[in-house]
């Protein structure tokens, strides 16, 4: 009986310990489920936050697009107005001063551009000949073109000054008449 009583007591203890372990396992499982639920909730909130941010960004971009479109349309109106104004100015000039008034600055411009082009092309061709380049590559053309342009600009600068002064004089004559 004693052994039996002790055996029952041990079985009872084992069952109580098993019950305790089962309760702890359930608590642990509930804690893990609660953590997973919290993690899912946070991920959902983060996802919702991102969606709202994207919607706000789309709204901001749509407003910016509308503002730029409006600005573009305003600029197009100004350009059209300028074209109309230029047309009116040309008609007015031709009516007041005649058709040849459209070419009043041609002489000084030719006095500057013809020597510039002549010097430019002569310098460029000389550099091609000097460096024996029948089919020059990009960098040679770029460098030789810059060099030839610099030489031509320096040599024709006085003509450019004369052209500019002549245009100013013509403009002042138009203002005072």
Buried (B, 14 or more C-beta within 10 A) or exposed (E): EEEEEEEEEEEEEEEEEEEEEEEEEEEEEEEEEEEEEEEEEEEEEEEEEEEEEEEEEEEEEEEEEEEEEEEEEEEEEEEEEEEEEEEEEEEEBEEEEEEEBEEBEEEBBEBBBEBBEEBBEEBBEEBBEEEEEEEBEEEBBEEBBEBBBEBBEEBBEEBBEEBEEBBEEBEEEEEEE
